[in-house]
Amino acid sequence: KDETLQGNNALRGFMEQLTTSTNVRKYVELPMICVLGDTSSGKSSLLSALSMVELPSSHQLTTRCPILLQMTNSSTERFCVSVQWSEKEREGQFKAVELSKEDGVTLPDVILQAQKAILDHTKTAVSSDVIQVQVYGPECVDLVLLDLPGIAHTRGIEDSESLVEDISNLIQMYLANPRCVILAVVPANVDFHNSQVLAMTKKVDPDTKRTIPVITKPDLIDAGAEGEVIDLLLGRKMEFELGFHMCKGRGQASLDKGQSLEENLEIESEFFASEEPWKDVENRDMFGTVKLRQKLGDLQMKMIRQTIPTVLKEIHEKQQHAFSTLVEMGNLHQTAADKRRFYQDYCQSYVANLRSSLSGKGKRINSKSAAAKLHDACADFMKVVREGSLATIKTIVEGAQVLVTSS
């Protein structure tokens, strides 16, 4: 058992290194769990409950770039916020910030600063640069989640005209990864048949093999409508291979009262144990944040074990292709003098080939030389002139006018 645990930790650590490496993610699709939802779906509260860390709520932060939430079980609680820049020349625009509970600066403040640094530098309303939030603590389960920007339906007066499309394109880029499990957050008081979140997941996952719908805000269901939600939760209306889950997070009223995450877990557990119709459901594994946390941790480990041989094979193939390309390119020119010499040689070779082609003496394979092409073009032009009305002109006088009529 200890050997298995050590092996799992080694695999998880290795995959986390790959996930936090921008270069690898550019070329190889890695296993990940992405969190998708509307801005008012309860997604922020769910992520805070899963990580047991106060993250920015929807009214504090309108997410405009992905947030990689990397949770690690540790005896001490600390945090680190950094940016994974999509382009190497952007590195250094935001210095990584480490903090603990004793620091005066809060984690939401630092995340806000990171997003501002990204958007100010890229001069865009939406960015693919990733904010990496590392969370260490005794309440953490070893788990990595990628929080995608909330789906935008409309844009504000000051927002760019392409905002809705830009967010949709960014989301689709991640969802299209066949190794991505989608945590689709859907509030219980919304008609599921008209849910844009589920519609988006169905497009990329028509067989619903890699989507987990998480139903939030069960306390806001209209009286008498609980039966429909129960049918959905138990898979009677829609079937998802990984099943449904239901959580009750903190609403804005609870946040305003200063309700802690620990208090919320107790209230959530009591809610599902005492409220109809949830208390009568036999399968208790589909209720509550604690159960979801365990489910996702086990799922992520399973994903890593299943995909890591293929991922390593793809990385090796990409490396071999890159090495072959470098060999074909020849020696790399490091100094400015070498680069100038290469440029001069290349220009001289190009001019020599062009002259040879224009003279018709150059060797051509399956194509005519430039001189032959020019000769053919002149011949075609002369043919057009001879067959047209301009063929009657015998002499050309400067300043004379010619009347051309068409037959």
C-alpha positions as CSV (number, residue, x, y, z in Angstrom):
1,K,0.0,0.0,0.0
2,D,2.9,2.4,0.9
3,E,4.6,1.6,-2.4
4,T,1.4,2.3,-4.3
5,L,1.0,5.6,-2.5
6,Q,4.6,6.6,-3.3
7,G,4.1,5.6,-7.0
8,N,0.9,7.7,-7.2
9,N,2.6,10.7,-5.6
10,A,5.5,10.3,-8.1
11,L,3.2,10.1,-11.1
12,R,1.1,13.0,-9.8
13,G,4.2,15.1,-9.2
14,F,5.5,14.4,-12.7
15,M,2.2,15.3,-14.4
16,E,2.0,18.5,-12.3
17,Q,5.4,19.5,-13.6
18,L,4.2,18.9,-17.2
19,T,0.9,20.8,-16.6
20,T,2.7,23.8,-15.2
21,S,5.1,23.8,-18.2
22,T,3.8,26.1,-20.9
23,N,6.0,24.6,-23.5
24,V,4.8,21.0,-23.1
25,R,1.1,22.1,-23.1
26,K,1.6,23.8,-26.4
27,Y,2.5,20.6,-28.2
28,V,0.9,17.7,-26.2
29,E,-2.6,17.4,-24.9
30,L,-2.4,16.7,-21.2
31,P,-5.0,15.2,-18.8
32,M,-6.8,17.9,-16.8
33,I,-10.0,18.8,-15.1
34,C,-11.5,22.0,-16.3
35,V,-14.3,23.9,-14.5
36,L,-16.9,25.5,-16.7
37,G,-19.9,27.6,-15.8
38,D,-21.7,30.9,-16.1
39,T,-20.6,33.9,-14.0
40,S,-23.6,33.4,-11.7
41,S,-23.5,29.6,-11.5
42,G,-21.9,29.3,-8.1
43,K,-18.5,28.3,-9.7
44,S,-16.4,30.6,-7.5
45,S,-18.0,29.3,-4.3
46,L,-17.5,25.7,-5.4
47,L,-13.8,26.3,-6.1
48,S,-13.3,28.0,-2.7
49,A,-15.0,25.0,-1.0
50,L,-13.0,22.5,-2.9
51,S,-9.7,24.2,-2.1
52,M,-10.7,25.5,1.4
53,V,-9.2,28.8,0.4
54,E,-11.0,32.1,0.0
55,L,-10.9,32.8,-3.8
56,P,-12.3,35.9,-5.5
57,S,-16.1,35.8,-5.8
58,S,-17.8,36.6,-9.0
59,H,-18.6,40.2,-7.9
60,Q,-14.9,40.7,-7.0
61,L,-13.4,39.3,-10.2
62,T,-14.7,38.9,-13.7
63,T,-12.3,36.2,-14.9
64,R,-10.7,37.0,-18.2
65,C,-8.0,34.3,-18.3
66,P,-7.6,30.7,-17.1
67,I,-6.7,30.1,-13.4
68,L,-4.8,26.9,-12.7
69,L,-5.6,25.9,-9.1
70,Q,-3.0,23.5,-7.8
71,M,-3.8,22.0,-4.4
72,T,-1.3,20.0,-2.4
73,N,-1.7,18.4,1.0
74,S,0.7,19.9,3.5
75,S,1.1,20.4,7.3
76,T,1.6,24.1,6.8
77,E,-0.7,26.5,4.9
78,R,0.8,28.8,2.3
79,F,0.1,30.1,-1.2
80,C,2.0,31.1,-4.3
81,V,0.6,33.0,-7.3
82,S,2.5,33.2,-10.6
83,V,1.8,33.6,-14.3
84,Q,2.4,31.0,-17.0
85,W,3.0,33.3,-20.0
86,S,2.1,31.9,-23.4
87,E,5.1,33.7,-25.0
88,K,8.6,33.6,-23.5
89,E,9.3,37.3,-24.1
90,R,6.5,38.1,-21.7
91,E,8.1,36.4,-18.8
92,G,9.1,38.8,-15.9
93,Q,6.0,41.0,-16.4
94,F,4.6,39.6,-13.1
95,K,6.8,38.5,-10.2
96,A,5.6,35.4,-8.3
97,V,4.1,36.2,-5.0
98,E,4.3,33.9,-2.0
99,L,2.1,34.5,1.0
100,S,0.6,33.0,4.1
101,K,-2.5,33.7,6.3
102,E,-0.4,36.0,8.5
103,D,0.4,38.3,5.6
104,G,-1.7,41.5,5.2
105,V,-2.3,40.8,1.5
106,T,-5.1,38.4,0.7
107,L,-5.1,35.7,-2.0
108,P,-8.0,37.3,-4.0
109,D,-6.0,40.6,-4.1
110,V,-2.9,38.9,-5.5
111,I,-5.0,37.1,-8.1
112,L,-6.6,40.4,-9.1
113,Q,-3.1,41.9,-9.5
114,A,-1.9,39.0,-11.7
115,Q,-4.9,39.3,-14.0
116,K,-4.4,43.1,-14.3
117,A,-0.8,42.5,-15.1
118,I,-1.7,40.1,-17.9
119,L,-4.4,42.2,-19.5
120,D,-2.4,45.4,-19.2
121,H,0.6,43.8,-21.0
122,T,-1.4,42.0,-23.7
123,K,-3.7,44.9,-24.3
124,T,-6.6,42.5,-24.7
125,A,-9.9,41.9,-22.9
126,V,-9.3,38.1,-22.7
127,S,-6.0,36.3,-22.6
128,S,-4.7,32.7,-22.8
129,D,-2.0,33.4,-20.3
130,V,-2.6,31.3,-17.2
131,I,-2.6,32.5,-13.5
132,Q,-1.2,29.6,-11.5
133,V,-2.4,29.5,-7.9
134,Q,-0.6,26.9,-5.7
135,V,-2.3,26.1,-2.5
136,Y,-0.7,24.1,0.4
137,G,-2.6,23.1,3.5
138,P,-3.8,20.3,5.8
139,E,-7.3,20.6,4.3
140,C,-6.1,20.2,0.7
141,V,-6.5,17.1,-1.4
142,D,-3.8,16.6,-4.0
143,L,-5.7,17.9,-7.0
144,V,-5.3,20.3,-10.0
145,L,-8.2,22.2,-11.5
146,L,-8.3,24.7,-14.3
147,D,-10.9,27.4,-13.8
148,L,-12.1,28.7,-17.2
149,P,-13.5,32.2,-17.6
150,G,-17.2,32.4,-17.1
151,I,-19.4,32.1,-20.2
152,A,-20.4,35.6,-21.4
153,H,-23.8,36.1,-23.0
154,T,-23.6,39.8,-23.5
155,R,-20.9,42.5,-23.3
156,G,-20.9,45.8,-21.3
157,I,-20.7,49.2,-22.8
158,E,-16.9,49.4,-22.2
159,D,-16.2,45.8,-23.3
160,S,-14.7,45.0,-26.7
161,E,-17.1,43.9,-29.5
162,S,-15.4,40.5,-29.7
163,L,-15.5,39.8,-26.0
164,V,-18.2,37.1,-26.1
165,E,-16.5,35.4,-29.1
166,D,-13.0,35.7,-27.5
167,I,-14.2,34.0,-24.3
168,S,-16.0,31.2,-26.3
169,N,-12.9,30.5,-28.4
170,L,-10.6,30.3,-25.3
171,I,-13.1,27.9,-23.6
172,Q,-13.4,25.8,-26.7
173,M,-9.6,25.5,-27.0
174,Y,-9.5,23.6,-23.6
175,L,-12.7,21.7,-24.0
176,A,-11.5,20.2,-27.4
177,N,-8.8,18.4,-25.6
178,P,-10.0,14.7,-25.5
179,R,-8.1,14.2,-22.3
180,C,-9.9,17.0,-20.5
181,V,-12.7,16.1,-18.0
182,I,-15.2,18.9,-17.8
183,L,-16.7,19.9,-14.5
184,A,-19.9,21.6,-15.7
185,V,-21.3,23.8,-13.0
186,V,-25.1,24.3,-13.5
187,P,-27.4,26.1,-10.9
188,A,-30.4,24.0,-9.9
189,N,-32.8,26.9,-10.5
190,V,-32.1,27.1,-14.2
191,D,-33.8,25.0,-16.9
192,F,-31.2,22.3,-17.8
193,H,-32.6,21.9,-21.3
194,N,-31.6,25.5,-22.1
195,S,-28.3,25.4,-20.3
196,Q,-25.5,26.8,-22.5
197,V,-22.9,25.1,-20.3
198,L,-24.3,21.6,-21.1
199,A,-24.8,22.6,-24.7
200,M,-21.1,23.4,-25.0
201,T,-20.1,20.2,-23.4
202,K,-22.3,18.1,-25.6
203,K,-20.6,19.5,-28.7
204,V,-17.2,18.3,-27.7
205,D,-18.3,15.3,-25.6
206,P,-21.4,14.0,-27.4
207,D,-21.1,10.6,-25.7
208,T,-20.9,12.4,-22.3
209,K,-17.9,10.2,-21.3
210,R,-15.8,13.1,-19.8
211,T,-18.4,15.5,-18.4
212,I,-19.5,15.7,-14.7
213,P,-22.4,18.1,-14.2
214,V,-22.3,19.7,-10.8
215,I,-25.7,21.0,-9.7
216,T,-25.4,24.0,-7.4
217,K,-27.8,26.2,-5.4
218,P,-30.3,23.4,-4.4
219,D,-31.8,25.7,-1.8
220,L,-33.0,28.0,-4.6
221,I,-35.2,25.5,-6.4
222,D,-38.8,26.6,-6.7
223,A,-41.2,24.7,-4.5
224,G,-42.6,21.7,-6.3
225,A,-39.8,21.5,-8.8
226,E,-37.5,19.3,-6.7
227,G,-38.7,16.1,-8.5
228,E,-37.4,17.2,-11.8
229,V,-34.0,17.9,-10.3
230,I,-34.0,14.5,-8.6
231,D,-34.7,12.8,-11.9
232,L,-31.8,14.7,-13.5
233,L,-29.5,13.9,-10.6
234,L,-30.3,10.2,-10.8
235,G,-29.7,10.1,-14.6
236,R,-33.4,9.6,-15.5
237,K,-33.4,12.6,-17.9
238,M,-29.8,12.8,-19.0
239,E,-27.1,10.2,-18.8
240,F,-23.5,11.0,-18.0
241,E,-21.0,8.2,-17.7
242,L,-19.2,9.9,-14.7
243,G,-22.6,10.8,-13.1
244,F,-24.0,13.9,-11.6
245,H,-23.1,15.6,-8.3
246,M,-24.7,18.2,-6.1
247,C,-23.2,20.8,-3.9
248,K,-24.5,23.7,-1.8
249,G,-22.0,26.6,-1.5
250,R,-22.2,30.0,0.1
251,G,-24.5,32.5,-1.4
252,Q,-23.8,36.3,-1.4
253,A,-25.8,36.6,1.8
254,S,-23.6,34.1,3.6
255,L,-20.5,35.8,2.3
256,D,-21.8,39.2,3.6
257,K,-22.3,37.6,7.0
258,G,-18.7,36.3,7.0
259,Q,-19.6,32.6,7.0
260,S,-16.4,30.6,6.9
261,L,-15.6,27.7,4.6
262,E,-15.6,25.3,7.6
263,E,-19.0,26.5,8.7
264,N,-20.3,26.1,5.1
265,L,-19.3,22.5,5.0
266,E,-21.2,21.8,8.2
267,I,-24.3,23.6,6.9
268,E,-24.0,21.8,3.6
269,S,-23.8,18.4,5.2
270,E,-26.8,19.1,7.5
271,F,-28.8,20.4,4.5
272,F,-28.4,17.2,2.5
273,A,-28.9,15.0,5.5
274,S,-32.2,16.7,6.7
275,E,-33.9,18.3,3.7
276,E,-36.4,16.6,1.4
277,P,-35.9,15.1,-1.1
278,W,-32.1,14.9,-0.9
279,K,-32.1,13.0,2.4
280,D,-34.0,10.0,0.9
281,V,-31.5,9.4,-2.0
282,E,-29.7,6.1,-1.3
283,N,-26.5,7.0,-3.1
284,R,-24.8,9.5,-0.7
285,D,-21.6,9.8,-2.8
286,M,-23.3,12.3,-5.1
287,F,-23.9,15.0,-2.4
288,G,-21.5,17.5,-0.9
289,T,-18.2,19.2,-1.5
290,V,-16.2,16.6,0.5
291,K,-17.4,13.7,-1.6
292,L,-16.8,15.7,-4.8
293,R,-13.2,16.5,-3.7
294,Q,-12.5,12.8,-3.1
295,K,-14.2,11.8,-6.4
296,L,-12.1,14.3,-8.4
297,G,-8.8,13.3,-6.6
298,D,-9.4,9.6,-7.5
299,L,-10.5,10.5,-11.0
300,Q,-7.4,12.6,-11.7
301,M,-5.1,9.8,-10.5
302,K,-6.9,7.4,-12.8
303,M,-6.6,9.8,-15.7
304,I,-2.8,10.1,-15.1
305,R,-2.3,6.4,-14.9
306,Q,-4.3,5.8,-18.1
307,T,-2.7,8.5,-20.2
308,I,0.9,8.9,-19.1
309,P,2.3,6.1,-21.4
310,T,0.7,7.8,-24.4
311,V,1.7,11.3,-23.3
312,L,5.3,10.2,-22.9
313,K,5.3,8.6,-26.3
314,E,3.9,11.8,-27.9
315,I,6.5,13.9,-26.1
316,H,9.3,11.6,-27.4
317,E,7.9,11.7,-31.0
318,K,7.7,15.5,-30.8
319,Q,11.3,15.7,-29.5
320,Q,12.6,13.4,-32.3
321,H,10.8,15.6,-34.9
322,A,12.4,18.7,-33.4
323,F,15.8,17.1,-33.5
324,S,15.4,16.1,-37.1
325,T,14.3,19.6,-38.0
326,L,17.4,21.1,-36.3
327,V,19.7,18.7,-38.2
328,E,18.1,19.7,-41.5
329,M,18.6,23.4,-40.6
330,G,22.3,22.8,-40.2
331,N,24.6,24.7,-37.8
332,L,22.9,27.4,-35.8
333,H,24.5,30.8,-36.2
334,Q,25.1,32.2,-32.7
335,T,27.2,35.4,-33.3
336,A,26.1,38.5,-35.2
337,A,29.1,38.0,-37.6
338,D,27.9,34.4,-38.4
339,K,24.4,35.6,-39.0
340,R,25.6,38.4,-41.4
341,R,27.8,35.9,-43.3
342,F,24.9,33.4,-43.6
343,Y,22.6,36.2,-44.9
344,Q,25.1,37.4,-47.5
345,D,25.7,33.8,-48.7
346,Y,22.0,33.2,-48.9
347,C,21.4,36.4,-50.9
348,Q,24.2,35.6,-53.3
349,S,22.9,32.1,-53.8
350,Y,19.4,33.4,-54.4
351,V,20.5,36.0,-57.0
352,A,22.6,33.4,-58.8
353,N,19.7,31.0,-59.0
354,L,17.4,33.8,-60.3
355,R,19.9,34.8,-63.0
356,S,20.3,31.3,-64.1
357,S,16.5,30.8,-64.2
358,L,16.0,34.0,-66.2
359,S,18.6,33.0,-68.7
360,G,17.0,29.6,-69.2
361,K,20.2,27.8,-68.3
362,G,19.2,26.7,-64.8
363,K,18.2,23.2,-64.1
364,R,14.5,22.8,-63.5
365,I,12.6,19.7,-62.4
366,N,8.9,19.4,-63.4
367,S,8.6,23.2,-64.0
368,K,9.7,25.8,-66.6
369,S,12.4,28.3,-66.0
370,A,11.6,31.9,-65.5
371,A,12.9,32.8,-69.0
372,A,10.6,30.1,-70.5
373,K,7.6,31.4,-68.5
374,L,8.4,35.0,-69.7
375,H,8.6,33.8,-73.3
376,D,5.2,32.0,-73.1
377,A,3.6,35.1,-71.5
378,C,4.8,37.4,-74.3
379,A,3.6,34.9,-76.9
380,D,0.2,34.7,-75.3
381,F,0.0,38.5,-75.2
382,M,0.9,38.8,-78.8
383,K,-1.7,36.3,-79.7
384,V,-4.4,38.3,-77.9
385,V,-3.3,41.5,-79.6
386,R,-3.3,39.9,-83.1
387,E,-6.8,38.5,-82.6
388,G,-8.2,41.7,-81.2
389,S,-9.2,45.0,-82.7
390,L,-5.8,46.5,-81.9
391,A,-4.3,44.3,-84.7
392,T,-5.4,46.9,-87.3
393,I,-2.9,49.5,-86.0
394,K,0.1,49.6,-88.3
395,T,1.9,52.6,-86.9
396,I,2.0,54.4,-83.5
397,V,2.1,58.2,-83.5
398,E,2.7,60.0,-80.2
399,G,-0.4,62.0,-79.2
400,A,-2.7,60.3,-81.7
401,Q,-6.1,59.0,-80.7
402,V,-7.3,55.6,-81.7
403,L,-11.0,54.7,-81.8
404,V,-11.5,51.0,-81.0
405,T,-14.9,49.4,-81.7
406,S,-16.0,46.0,-80.7
407,S,-17.7,43.7,-83.2
